[in-house]
Amino acid sequence: MKIILFLLLCMMNINAAFSQSRPRELGVPFGVLPSGLLNSITDVAGLKVGHFTKIEGENIRTGVTAILPHGGNLFQEKVPAAIFVGNGFGKLAGVTQVQELGNIESPIVLTNTLSVAAGIEGIAKHTLNQAGNENVQSVNAVVGETNDGYLNDIRGMHISPQEVIQTIQSAKSGPIQEGNVGAGTGTVCFGWKGGIGTASRKLPESLGGYTVGVLVQTNFGGNLQIAGVPVGEKLGNYPFKDALEKSDGSCMIIVATDAPVLERNLERMAQRAMMGLAKTGGIASNGSGDYVIAFSTAKGQRIPHSIPSQTLQKAEFLGNDDMTALFLGVIEATEEAIINSLFAAETMTGKDGRTVEALPKTQVLEWIKAK
């Protein structure tokens, strides 16, 4: 009896450790660049993140995540931005204006596929109600999604515009909860429970000392690899081992930096995020909506909404030769953010009694340490 109690206590301690520790703290290696203080997208100063998690009854498993490049009036002080489409089987609202003008003028909202309209309405109402926007008649709301319909009653469209506004207003700096929260509440990744993940990289002072932060909403498939270990194959959970299995899904990736980078090189950074996804075994399948939204919060980079006609604009920005370290930062932070989402996520039962198990972390860590 004492042995059984001892083993139960050990298991409880292991589970508690996992709930408090992230992969790198458990010995999983991720690249060569150091992380920021929090290893989070909020290591980019001034950036805020909010979550709204909706778990109700047996079938509702969904939510909203909002990312604010800064805490001021984003419509009046826009930020340089770019969007890269890894695979376009998705519903990203606001993409064409960002690509055309090279800036973002709203919070970025992530939610489920059939709640994009609620996201747009929530952002619009939030923006129109801000002081200084009394005469605004057009808002380019940026809303991304993944389909959480396996665990969530997605057809019920349970997210309201008011809940989106609530998420935006609750956004804060500091540590971010990961896993089954916000827009990651009902997601599935590599056949295991996915969710929200985040990570960051801090460049050495010799390379500018800039920070790159990434946040992901993971809901995609492929052949999971962690630190070079073919986890998906070892666990027998990978596409095409059975002709009926699918690897479709989506991943939203948000890249933020305080480096002085304009839209052209922000797009180049966004492209590298897909390399980070590939390092985890993601394959951007035919039915996957993989989008990367990148923006800069650098001082002096904000773009005022009202600029007098014929006024020349001035900006200081990094040259092409100085982008390589930032590219590496994006790749490493994206890879780690995706794995963080898997380690933080917990087993969930949702719609129609379906259950998606959490990644078996104990086994994964044994393989990583043994390689």
Secondary structure, 3 states (H helix, E strand, C coil): CHHHHHHHHHHHHHHHHHHHCCHHHHCCCCCCCCCCCCCCHHHCCCCEEEEEEEEECCCEEEEEEEEECCCCCCCCEEEEEEEEEEEECCCCECHHHHHHHCEECCCEEEEEHHHHHHHHHHHHHHHHCCCCCCCCCCCCCEEEEECCCCCCCHHHCCCCHHHHHHHHHHCECCCCCCECCHHHCCCEECCEECCEEEEEEECCHHHCCCEEEEEEEEECCECCCECCECHHHHCCCCCCCCCCCCCCCEEEEEEEECCCCCHHHHHHHHHHHHHHHHHCCECCCCCCEEEEEEEECCCCCCEECCCCCCCCCCCCCCCHHHCHHHHHHHHHHHHHHHHHHHHHCCCEECHHHCEECCCCHHHHHHHHHHC
